[in-house]
Amino acid sequence: MGKERGGGSTFFAALLVTCGILSFGLLEWRLSKTLSHHPTRHEGDGPWLKPRVYHRRRNSEGVGSGASSAAAAEAAAARAARAADRAYAASLTAKDAAGQTRAQVAEEDAAFAAHLAVVPPPHRRAKVPHAPKARNPLRYWTATQSARDAELLRTGKVPPVKSEPETFLTFVPDVGGFNNVRLALENVLVIARATSRTLVLPPPQTWYKLGDKIHALEEFLPDLLTSQRVSVITAQHFVEDKLPRTHALPPPSNVVDVVKGCHPTHKAPDSCFVWYAWLEEHFGRNEVIPDVGLTCLVFGSLKTNKCGPKTSSFTTKQQAHNRTLLDGYGLYGAAEGPILHMRSSGQATHFHEEIEANRKGRAKDKKIKPMEPARLGRLLAPFYAYVIFPEPSVSNFYKRLIRDVVHFDDRIYKCAHVITRWLGDYSSLHARRGDFQYSSQGTEEVVLRSVKRGEVLWIASDASFRSFSAFERAGRPVVSLAYLLDLQRRQKRHIIIERRLDGLSMPPHEVWAALENIREHEYGVVDVLVAAEGRTFTGTWFSTFSGLIQRIRGYRGKNDRDTFFSSRERWAAFQGFESPRAPLYQREWPAAWRGIDSDIEAAPLAGERSYDRDDVWQLQRRYPALDSKSWHPQTACDLPPKMRYWSPPETSDLDRRLLKDGRVPPLNRDRFLTFVPDLGGFNNVRLALENVVVLARATGRTLVLPPPQTYYLFTACKEKCAFGLEELLPGLLARKDLVITAREFFSEEVPRLKVDPPQHLSDVVDRCTPTKKAGDSCFLWYDWLESNFGDPEHFPDVGLQCVVFGNKSDDGIADFCAPRTQINGAVARQVVDGDAYYGTNTPILHLRTCGVATHFHDAWHGKPKGDRTVEPARMGRLLAPFYTYIYFADPAVNNFYKRLVRDVVRVDEPRVTCVSGKIVEWLGGNYVSVHARRNEFQFVEAKTGVSDAVRRTMPDSTSTVYVATDEKDATFFDELRAHHQVVLLSELLEAAQNVSRGLALRSGNWPSKSVLLALNRINGNELGFVDALIASQGTVFTGAWFSTYTGLINRWRGYGGFPDQSSYFSTPGRFNAFQGFEKPRSPLYMREWVEGWRGIDSDSAAAPRPGERVFVDGAYD
């Protein structure tokens, strides 16, 4: 046995050795094959990397003469390979020296492929280069200097990068946002380069609005330290290595510690100002304080026209002032000392006492003018507007230098590219928080001028994503980085992500992978780069963030005329050429990029308007606008006049007067009303929503919408199952701070109000299921609201209560709350003081609003049969039109809220309204419509009921009947078809599905292919809205009693201006209910009442018209 084991061991040992040899040989062969196909160079810009050496194993039997000749041949082949590498690298360097552009990328790639074809195979080469990096598609800079730059250096028009002996320039970074920091950095970098000084970067520190972590500038702009075209070092390198060679006195220990990392506040233990103060004391000059508004720094001839009156902040209409010309070489040249410190951050480092004195003085005397930040040393101006090189070729040298050195990390550009590839064709917008106050709609309309219908709009903003829903309502799908990051958060937490209703696809995996490589403080850069790639870009005036986007668009070769501003007065500023003017930082100017790869100064293009010839004061008021014929439509589509019934909320003269007089409270987003949506059909949900919208708005509260969830009878879950109310009724977002989502409330407002909710609710507010047993039950959220902010002593009861705002002794209250409106009809409804209950200063008030689902659950399910003491309508369900439950003593204020509901509680325009309008247009606008619920037609005989209703209402001018119905039996309408042309949405949907599948349509008249395809794209859960909208446009409409769906159609008809007498009911005894005026009576939800729309654009209450019949107690005959 032992012998057998020994033999086995020997066998396996031999086998392992053999496998090892084979594996090593295979690995070497595979490695050589792989490496042979991956030569490399740095991003296509520099010479070949030094290749690694791979040694072949020598023959164990020694080397003879044959081996010597083979070795010589191999060495010759290796030399040839190296020569080919050098030749190729030289050709690439020549390209770069000639000013290689993006148009030459294809040529370079072809040369690259040709080079691969002649490279000897790996076993014939002594050196093998690395694999190349992927090219950056958004790249606009070059790493090597061009032939132009080399010639300027050779002729001495531009000094060498570094002086001998070495001299230095130190500075203080701007303490504002990062783009202000960037502007100042560009200025000092150009000054340092123009005087051959080495620029000393500030210590790593925290930066305004970029979080609490310490970052070095070179983390944001990595080429600062790696580029050979500038000399830049860190503060730590300066202190530890350079300073001892130039300065006899070493800095104190606290200064040495600070240069490794600090905080830019005076009171911090590791304050950066310890370093700045030491620099100021030893190397500063009190007489040299940058002032971009009053001086310009000139390198070269002082005879320049670039510092004229229009560039000076002192120029007024009455008196012109030139900026003072300062000799740049004289101020910053080597003769001024080996180390110069530049004051460059404004009041943070100097004038601090003067600023405080000025502030205190202005508090006492408003006549004292504030001190200007631009006059306090801040380099808050584009470098080319402050640092002047009269020689155009030299000026362009420094413009190219900034373009090629001051750029971000390559991986950020690649992430932005992945996003732009997903977006496809899109336009972009930059909007700061507060820029879009849609109460006036002015800014929105200006932006829409340059964005096509249906075009995706990327929005770079620090405002809430929901702030821009107006663009979605105008048919422009909105995307933002905040939206992508929220999706990423949901994905990581395994929260179901619903499909977008506008049809935009979900981001692919590549987007998430790219975002994983981006640090939090770099998100703003991604925003910039994506925005810069838009077909058009609309920016913000006086924004350096917009300025950076405009600059990058210029570098990327975008047409200047595709750039706009969101201000109506300045929208067309890029539609002509303009040189910099004061204040210089208000925007970027085409001089930054136009013609910088030439020796010619930037100038207007052929046929381009020159704003330099216009009166500067006129331009400050308004730039000449383009012909409006070139503007894109403001709306998502053209609709029949009576279908577009709404107006921008709270913008009419009547509304403005009520707001100005204080008769309607302002919205400050400081108090909130929460509620539970009705759990019935969506029109019941809508009725309850309208009530809480009015209750919240009437007391200055912001309404908190429920989380996105499923709704009763919304069964088309293959497309999208859970909805936020703001998705179905996006007009809710048209009035700023009228509503906020549950996610916004939970993430932004709850922490501010110092309320500490359970963390498991964080997932629920994104999406939930409205059943108590579900794992993601919405009632986790509702129960938390109830237990913390609910009032167990109060719940709404539309059948027993009426809520009154205003004068509680008003004569109209008795009639509004009269016994006819009470559920039992015995006594008047109880008056609830709306001002006292809802108008308190309590930050959060929760309202019980969905009945037995949240309270009285046991009483409802355990009640005896026939017991009327426990009714669903008496358990908090707001199942009544809002104008029958909430009363305003002032008729003008009452109509304000009726207009508000009309203007904000409406279905989505792009998806639903547009396709409905096209079908109405196809129908010709001359048809009668019917809402047919099968169980509503039980009079005489079911199959003749619809025919009878149509016969009684059909005008002679048409024979077309549009039927909105839930009837599934197609033969139900055969009798009607015998005499009329019947149109059903179900038949249109069948045709739409056939068109989408490429199938033939049945013979007959059908809407166009584009309309049918649009109909096929509608989410199945929204088809009820389409049905209702088409039915609402019939010249005559017959509806169902006790139907909130019919009620919705009648409300829309009233809003649109259809005569009230053009509506009927199919129920016996109620056919003529709209042929006269009737005040609301119980049950309030059984129909809509003309008070919902009559006279709401006036200050008067609804009343019977002259000669109009008045119905009492439902007697309609």
ChimeraX attribute file (.defattr): number of C-alpha atoms within 10 A of each C-alpha:
attribute: neighborCount
match mode: 1-to-1
recipient: residues
	/A:1	6
	/A:2	7
	/A:3	8
	/A:4	9
	/A:5	10
	/A:6	10
	/A:7	12
	/A:8	12
	/A:9	12
	/A:10	12
	/A:11	11
	/A:12	11
	/A:13	12
	/A:14	12
	/A:15	11
	/A:16	12
	/A:17	11
	/A:18	12
	/A:19	12
	/A:20	12
	/A:21	11
	/A:22	12
	/A:23	12
	/A:24	12
	/A:25	12
	/A:26	12
	/A:27	12
	/A:28	14
	/A:29	13
	/A:30	12
	/A:31	12
	/A:32	17
	/A:33	14
	/A:34	12
	/A:35	15
	/A:36	21
	/A:37	18
	/A:38	15
	/A:39	20
	/A:40	20
	/A:41	19
	/A:42	14
	/A:43	14
	/A:44	22
	/A:45	17
	/A:46	17
	/A:47	19
	/A:48	20
	/A:49	16
	/A:50	12
	/A:51	14
	/A:52	10
	/A:53	11
	/A:54	14
	/A:55	8
	/A:56	9
	/A:57	6
	/A:58	8
	/A:59	8
	/A:60	6
	/A:61	6
	/A:62	7
	/A:63	13
	/A:64	9
	/A:65	8
	/A:66	9
	/A:67	12
	/A:68	11
	/A:69	12
	/A:70	13
	/A:71	13
	/A:72	12
	/A:73	13
	/A:74	16
	/A:75	15
	/A:76	15
	/A:77	19
	/A:78	20
	/A:79	15
	/A:80	15
	/A:81	21
	/A:82	19
	/A:83	12
	/A:84	17
	/A:85	20
	/A:86	14
	/A:87	14
	/A:88	18
	/A:89	19
	/A:90	15
	/A:91	15
	/A:92	22
	/A:93	21
	/A:94	14
	/A:95	17
	/A:96	20
	/A:97	16
	/A:98	14
	/A:99	18
	/A:100	21
	/A:101	13
	/A:102	16
	/A:103	8
	/A:104	12
	/A:105	13
	/A:106	10
	/A:107	10
	/A:108	17
	/A:109	12
	/A:110	12
	/A:111	15
	/A:112	16
	/A:113	10
	/A:114	12
	/A:115	15
	/A:116	17
	/A:117	11
	/A:118	10
	/A:119	20
	/A:120	16
	/A:121	17
	/A:122	19
	/A:123	18
	/A:124	15
	/A:125	22
	/A:126	20
	/A:127	19
	/A:128	24
	/A:129	19
	/A:130	18
	/A:131	14
	/A:132	16
	/A:133	13
	/A:134	10
	/A:135	13
	/A:136	15
	/A:137	12
	/A:138	20
	/A:139	16
	/A:140	17
	/A:141	19
	/A:142	21
	/A:143	19
	/A:144	18
	/A:145	20
	/A:146	20
	/A:147	17
	/A:148	19
	/A:149	24
	/A:150	13
	/A:151	12
	/A:152	15
	/A:153	15
	/A:154	12
	/A:155	9
	/A:156	10
	/A:157	14
	/A:158	21
	/A:159	15
	/A:160	17
	/A:161	18
	/A:162	21
	/A:163	17
	/A:164	9
	/A:165	9
	/A:166	16
	/A:167	23
	/A:168	27
	/A:169	25
	/A:170	26
	/A:171	22
	/A:172	30
	/A:173	28
	/A:174	27
	/A:175	19
	/A:176	15
	/A:177	14
	/A:178	20
	/A:179	17
	/A:180	22
	/A:181	23
	/A:182	22
	/A:183	21
	/A:184	23
	/A:185	25
	/A:186	23
	/A:187	21
	/A:188	23
	/A:189	26
	/A:190	21
	/A:191	24
	/A:192	26
	/A:193	24
	/A:194	24
	/A:195	25
	/A:196	25
	/A:197	31
	/A:198	24
	/A:199	29
	/A:200	25
	/A:201	26
	/A:202	24
	/A:203	25
	/A:204	24
	/A:205	22
	/A:206	19
	/A:207	23
	/A:208	14
	/A:209	10
	/A:210	16
	/A:211	11
	/A:212	12
	/A:213	11
	/A:214	15
	/A:215	18
	/A:216	18
	/A:217	22
	/A:218	20
	/A:219	14
	/A:220	18
	/A:221	17
	/A:222	17
	/A:223	20
	/A:224	25
	/A:225	18
	/A:226	15
	/A:227	15
	/A:228	14
	/A:229	20
	/A:230	25
	/A:231	22
	/A:232	26
	/A:233	19
	/A:234	20
	/A:235	24
	/A:236	21
	/A:237	14
	/A:238	20
	/A:239	17
	/A:240	13
	/A:241	11
	/A:242	16
	/A:243	18
	/A:244	13
	/A:245	11
	/A:246	16
	/A:247	12
	/A:248	8
	/A:249	9
	/A:250	13
	/A:251	16
	/A:252	11
	/A:253	8
	/A:254	13
	/A:255	21
	/A:256	17
	/A:257	14
	/A:258	22
	/A:259	24
	/A:260	17
	/A:261	21
	/A:262	23
	/A:263	21
	/A:264	22
	/A:265	15
	/A:266	13
	/A:267	10
	/A:268	12
	/A:269	12
	/A:270	21
	/A:271	19
	/A:272	25
	/A:273	22
	/A:274	23
	/A:275	24
	/A:276	23
	/A:277	16
	/A:278	15
	/A:279	21
	/A:280	22
	/A:281	12
	/A:282	14
	/A:283	17
	/A:284	20
	/A:285	13
	/A:286	10
	/A:287	6
	/A:288	13
	/A:289	19
	/A:290	23
	/A:291	24
	/A:292	30
	/A:293	32
	/A:294	22
	/A:295	21
	/A:296	26
	/A:297	25
	/A:298	24
	/A:299	22
	/A:300	16
	/A:301	11
	/A:302	15
	/A:303	10
	/A:304	14
	/A:305	9
	/A:306	23
	/A:307	25
	/A:308	16
	/A:309	19
	/A:310	23
	/A:311	25
	/A:312	23
	/A:313	23
	/A:314	15
	/A:315	18
	/A:316	12
	/A:317	7
	/A:318	5
	/A:319	8
	/A:320	14
	/A:321	16
	/A:322	20
	/A:323	24
	/A:324	17
	/A:325	18
	/A:326	16
	/A:327	17
	/A:328	20
	/A:329	17
	/A:330	13
	/A:331	14
	/A:332	24
	/A:333	19
	/A:334	20
	/A:335	10
	/A:336	12
	/A:337	13
	/A:338	19
	/A:339	24
	/A:340	25
	/A:341	22
	/A:342	24
	/A:343	27
	/A:344	28
	/A:345	25
	/A:346	25
	/A:347	23
	/A:348	19
	/A:349	19
	/A:350	17
	/A:351	14
	/A:352	13
	/A:353	10
	/A:354	12
	/A:355	18
	/A:356	12
	/A:357	12
	/A:358	15
	/A:359	16
	/A:360	11
	/A:361	15
	/A:362	14
	/A:363	11
	/A:364	9
	/A:365	10
	/A:366	9
	/A:367	9
	/A:368	12
	/A:369	11
	/A:370	12
	/A:371	14
	/A:372	13
	/A:373	16
	/A:374	22
	/A:375	19
	/A:376	24
	/A:377	25
	/A:378	29
	/A:379	32
	/A:380	32
	/A:381	27
	/A:382	25
	/A:383	26
	/A:384	21
	/A:385	26
	/A:386	26
	/A:387	25
	/A:388	25
	/A:389	24
	/A:390	18
	/A:391	16
	/A:392	15
	/A:393	21
	/A:394	24
	/A:395	22
	/A:396	27
	/A:397	22
	/A:398	24
	/A:399	22
	/A:400	23
	/A:401	22
	/A:402	20
	/A:403	20
	/A:404	20
	/A:405	23
	/A:406	20
	/A:407	18
	/A:408	18
	/A:409	15
	/A:410	14
	/A:411	15
	/A:412	22
	/A:413	21
	/A:414	21
	/A:415	24
	/A:416	24
	/A:417	21
	/A:418	20
	/A:419	23
	/A:420	19
	/A:421	11
	/A:422	15
	/A:423	20
	/A:424	11
	/A:425	13
	/A:426	23
	/A:427	26
	/A:428	28
	/A:429	27
	/A:430	24
	/A:431	23
	/A:432	16
	/A:433	11
	/A:434	10
	/A:435	15
	/A:436	18
	/A:437	15
	/A:438	22
	/A:439	15
	/A:440	15
	/A:441	16
	/A:442	14
	/A:443	18
	/A:444	21
	/A:445	19
	/A:446	21
	/A:447	23
	/A:448	21
	/A:449	18
	/A:450	23
	/A:451	26
	/A:452	19
	/A:453	18
	/A:454	16
	/A:455	16
	/A:456	24
	/A:457	28
	/A:458	25
	/A:459	26
	/A:460	26
	/A:461	22
	/A:462	14
	/A:463	16
	/A:464	13
	/A:465	16
	/A:466	18
	/A:467	20
	/A:468	21
	/A:469	20
	/A:470	22
	/A:471	22
	/A:472	23
	/A:473	23
	/A:474	21
	/A:475	26
	/A:476	25
	/A:477	23
	/A:478	24
	/A:479	20
	/A:480	20
	/A:481	21
	/A:482	18
	/A:483	15
	/A:484	17
	/A:485	14
	/A:486	13
	/A:487	19
	/A:488	18
	/A:489	12
	/A:490	16
	/A:491	13
	/A:492	9
	/A:493	10
	/A:494	10
	/A:495	16
	/A:496	14
	/A:497	15
	/A:498	17
	/A:499	16
	/A:500	15
	/A:501	20
	/A:502	18
	/A:503	12
	/A:504	14
	/A:505	11
	/A:506	15
	/A:507	15
	/A:508	11
	/A:509	8
	/A:510	13
	/A:511	20
	/A:512	18
	/A:513	12
	/A:514	17
	/A:515	23
	/A:516	12
	/A:517	12
	/A:518	15
	/A:519	9
	/A:520	11
	/A:521	15
	/A:522	16
	/A:523	16
	/A:524	16
	/A:525	20
	/A:526	23
	/A:527	22
	/A:528	24
	/A:529	24
	/A:530	27
	/A:531	31
	/A:532	29
	/A:533	23
	/A:534	24
	/A:535	18
	/A:536	24
	/A:537	30
	/A:538	29
	/A:539	28
	/A:540	22
	/A:541	21
	/A:542	14
	/A:543	18
	/A:544	25
	/A:545	26
	/A:546	27
	/A:547	22
	/A:548	20
	/A:549	26
	/A:550	29
	/A:551	21
	/A:552	23
	/A:553	24
	/A:554	22
	/A:555	19
	/A:556	17
	/A:557	12
	/A:558	18
	/A:559	13
	/A:560	19
	/A:561	15
	/A:562	17
	/A:563	26
	/A:564	26
	/A:565	24
	/A:566	26
	/A:567	20
	/A:568	17
	/A:569	16
	/A:570	20
	/A:571	26
	/A:572	20
	/A:573	24
	/A:574	22
	/A:575	21
	/A:576	19
	/A:577	22
	/A:578	20
	/A:579	20
	/A:580	25
	/A:581	22
	/A:582	20
	/A:583	17
	/A:584	24
	/A:585	25
	/A:586	19
	/A:587	26
	/A:588	26
	/A:589	24
	/A:590	21
	/A:591	22
	/A:592	26
	/A:593	22
	/A:594	21
	/A:595	15
	/A:596	22
	/A:597	18
	/A:598	15
	/A:599	15
	/A:600	15
	/A:601	15
	/A:602	19
	/A:603	15
	/A:604	17
	/A:605	11
	/A:606	6
	/A:607	7
	/A:608	12
	/A:609	15
	/A:610	15
	/A:611	19
	/A:612	16
	/A:613	9
	/A:614	13
	/A:615	9
	/A:616	16
	/A:617	11
	/A:618	10
	/A:619	15
	/A:620	10
	/A:621	10
	/A:622	16
	/A:623	20
	/A:624	17
	/A:625	13
	/A:626	11
	/A:627	7
	/A:628	9
	/A:629	7
	/A:630	9
	/A:631	14
	/A:632	14
	/A:633	18
	/A:634	20
	/A:635	20
	/A:636	20
	/A:637	17
	/A:638	14
	/A:639	19
	/A:640	16
	/A:641	10
	/A:642	16
	/A:643	22
	/A:644	15
	/A:645	16
	/A:646	18
	/A:647	13
	/A:648	17
	/A:649	24
	/A:650	22
	/A:651	15
	/A:652	15
	/A:653	9
	/A:654	16
	/A:655	22
	/A:656	13
	/A:657	14
	/A:658	16
	/A:659	16
	/A:660	11
	/A:661	10
	/A:662	10
	/A:663	15
	/A:664	19
	/A:665	15
	/A:666	15
	/A:667	18
	/A:668	12
	/A:669	17
	/A:670	16
	/A:671	21
	/A:672	25
	/A:673	25
	/A:674	26
	/A:675	22
	/A:676	30
	/A:677	27
	/A:678	24
	/A:679	19
	/A:680	15
	/A:681	14
	/A:682	18
	/A:683	17
	/A:684	22
	/A:685	21
	/A:686	23
	/A:687	22
	/A:688	24
	/A:689	26
	/A:690	22
	/A:691	21
	/A:692	24
	/A:693	25
	/A:694	21
	/A:695	24
	/A:696	23
	/A:697	22
	/A:698	24
	/A:699	24
	/A:700	23
	/A:701	31
	/A:702	25
	/A:703	28
	/A:704	26
	/A:705	26
	/A:706	25
	/A:707	26
	/A:708	25
	/A:709	20
	/A:710	21
	/A:711	20
	/A:712	12
	/A:713	10
	/A:714	17
	/A:715	14
	/A:716	12
	/A:717	13
	/A:718	10
	/A:719	16
	/A:720	18
	/A:721	18
	/A:722	22
	/A:723	21
	/A:724	18
	/A:725	20
	/A:726	23
	/A:727	16
	/A:728	18
	/A:729	17
	/A:730	21
	/A:731	24
	/A:732	27
	/A:733	24
	/A:734	25
	/A:735	23
	/A:736	19
	/A:737	20
	/A:738	22
	/A:739	23
	/A:740	23
	/A:741	20
	/A:742	24
	/A:743	21
	/A:744	16
	/A:745	20
	/A:746	18
	/A:747	12
	/A:748	11
	/A:749	18
	/A:750	15
	/A:751	12
	/A:752	11
	/A:753	12
	/A:754	8
	/A:755	11
	/A:756	9
	/A:757	15
	/A:758	10
	/A:759	8
	/A:760	11
	/A:761	17
	/A:762	15
	/A:763	17
	/A:764	23
	/A:765	24
	/A:766	21
	/A:767	26
	/A:768	25
	/A:769	19
	/A:770	22
	/A:771	15
	/A:772	13
	/A:773	10
	/A:774	12
	/A:775	11
	/A:776	21
	/A:777	18
	/A:778	25
	/A:779	21
	/A:780	20
	/A:781	22
	/A:782	21
	/A:783	14
	/A:784	14
	/A:785	20
	/A:786	20
	/A:787	11
	/A:788	13
	/A:789	17
	/A:790	20
	/A:791	13
	/A:792	11
	/A:793	5
	/A:794	11
	/A:795	20
	/A:796	22
	/A:797	25
	/A:798	30
	/A:799	28
	/A:800	21
	/A:801	21
	/A:802	25
	/A:803	24
	/A:804	22
	/A:805	22
	/A:806	15
	/A:807	12
	/A:808	15
	/A:809	9
	/A:810	12
	/A:811	10
	/A:812	14
	/A:813	18
	/A:814	13
	/A:815	12
	/A:816	22
	/A:817	27
	/A:818	19
	/A:819	18
	/A:820	22
	/A:821	27
	/A:822	22
	/A:823	22
	/A:824	15
	/A:825	16
	/A:826	11
	/A:827	14
	/A:828	21
	/A:829	25
	/A:830	16
	/A:831	17
	/A:832	17
	/A:833	16
	/A:834	21
	/A:835	15
	/A:836	11
	/A:837	14
	/A:838	23
	/A:839	18
	/A:840	14
	/A:841	13
	/A:842	13
	/A:843	14
	/A:844	22
	/A:845	24
	/A:846	21
	/A:847	22
	/A:848	26
	/A:849	27
	/A:850	26
	/A:851	26
	/A:852	22
	/A:853	21
	/A:854	17
	/A:855	16
	/A:856	14
	/A:857	12
	/A:858	10
	/A:859	11
	/A:860	18
	/A:861	10
	/A:862	8
	/A:863	12
	/A:864	11
	/A:865	6
	/A:866	7
	/A:867	9
	/A:868	10
	/A:869	10
	/A:870	16
	/A:871	15
	/A:872	18
	/A:873	21
	/A:874	20
	/A:875	24
	/A:876	27
	/A:877	29
	/A:878	31
	/A:879	31
	/A:880	27
	/A:881	26
	/A:882	25
	/A:883	23
	/A:884	24
	/A:885	25
	/A:886	24
	/A:887	22
	/A:888	23
	/A:889	17
	/A:890	18
	/A:891	15
	/A:892	20
	/A:893	24
	/A:894	20
	/A:895	27
	/A:896	26
	/A:897	24
	/A:898	22
	/A:899	23
	/A:900	22
	/A:901	22
	/A:902	22
	/A:903	20
	/A:904	23
	/A:905	23
	/A:906	19
	/A:907	21
	/A:908	22
	/A:909	23
	/A:910	22
	/A:911	23
	/A:912	23
	/A:913	24
	/A:914	24
	/A:915	26
	/A:916	27
	/A:917	25
	/A:918	23
	/A:919	23
	/A:920	24
	/A:921	15
	/A:922	14
	/A:923	19
	/A:924	10
	/A:925	16
	/A:926	18
	/A:927	24
	/A:928	25
	/A:929	28
	/A:930	27
	/A:931	26
	/A:932	20
	/A:933	19
	/A:934	17
	/A:935	10
	/A:936	20
	/A:937	20
	/A:938	15
	/A:939	15
	/A:940	9
	/A:941	10
	/A:942	14
	/A:943	18
	/A:944	17
	/A:945	22
	/A:946	26
	/A:947	18
	/A:948	16
	/A:949	20
	/A:950	21
	/A:951	13
	/A:952	11
	/A:953	17
	/A:954	19
	/A:955	14
	/A:956	6
	/A:957	8
	/A:958	13
	/A:959	15
	/A:960	21
	/A:961	25
	/A:962	23
	/A:963	26
	/A:964	25
	/A:965	17
	/A:966	12
	/A:967	15
	/A:968	9
	/A:969	8
	/A:970	10
	/A:971	11
	/A:972	15
	/A:973	18
	/A:974	14
	/A:975	14
	/A:976	20
	/A:977	15
	/A:978	10
	/A:979	12
	/A:980	17
	/A:981	13
	/A:982	18
	/A:983	17
	/A:984	15
	/A:985	19
	/A:986	18
	/A:987	12
	/A:988	17
	/A:989	17
	/A:990	15
	/A:991	23
	/A:992	26
	/A:993	18
	/A:994	17
	/A:995	17
	/A:996	15
	/A:997	9
	/A:998	9
	/A:999	11
	/A:1000	9
	/A:1001	14
	/A:1002	10
	/A:1003	6
	/A:1004	5
	/A:1005	9
	/A:1006	17
	/A:1007	17
	/A:1008	12
	/A:1009	13
	/A:1010	13
	/A:1011	19
	/A:1012	23
	/A:1013	19
	/A:1014	17
	/A:1015	26
	/A:1016	21
	/A:1017	19
	/A:1018	19
	/A:1019	21
	/A:1020	17
	/A:1021	19
	/A:1022	17
	/A:1023	18
	/A:1024	17
	/A:1025	20
	/A:1026	23
	/A:1027	21
	/A:1028	23
	/A:1029	25
	/A:1030	26
	/A:1031	30
	/A:1032	31
	/A:1033	26
	/A:1034	24
	/A:1035	20
	/A:1036	25
	/A:1037	29
	/A:1038	29
	/A:1039	27
	/A:1040	24
	/A:1041	23
	/A:1042	16
	/A:1043	18
	/A:1044	23
	/A:1045	21
	/A:1046	28
	/A:1047	21
	/A:1048	20
	/A:1049	25
	/A:1050	30
	/A:1051	20
	/A:1052	24
	/A:1053	27
	/A:1054	23
	/A:1055	21
	/A:1056	19
	/A:1057	14
	/A:1058	18
	/A:1059	13
	/A:1060	19
	/A:1061	14
	/A:1062	18
	/A:1063	26
	/A:1064	24
	/A:1065	22
	/A:1066	25
	/A:1067	19
	/A:1068	12
	/A:1069	12
	/A:1070	16
	/A:1071	20
	/A:1072	18
	/A:1073	22
	/A:1074	22
	/A:1075	19
	/A:1076	17
	/A:1077	21
	/A:1078	21
	/A:1079	20
	/A:1080	25
	/A:1081	23
	/A:1082	19
	/A:1083	19
	/A:1084	23
	/A:1085	24
	/A:1086	19
	/A:1087	26
	/A:1088	26
	/A:1089	25
	/A:1090	21
	/A:1091	22
	/A:1092	22
	/A:1093	23
	/A:1094	20
	/A:1095	15
	/A:1096	22
	/A:1097	15
	/A:1098	13
	/A:1099	15
	/A:1100	15
	/A:1101	14
	/A:1102	18
	/A:1103	15
	/A:1104	15
	/A:1105	10
	/A:1106	6
	/A:1107	7
	/A:1108	11
	/A:1109	14
	/A:1110	15
	/A:1111	16
	/A:1112	13
	/A:1113	11
	/A:1114	12
	/A:1115	12
	/A:1116	17
	/A:1117	10
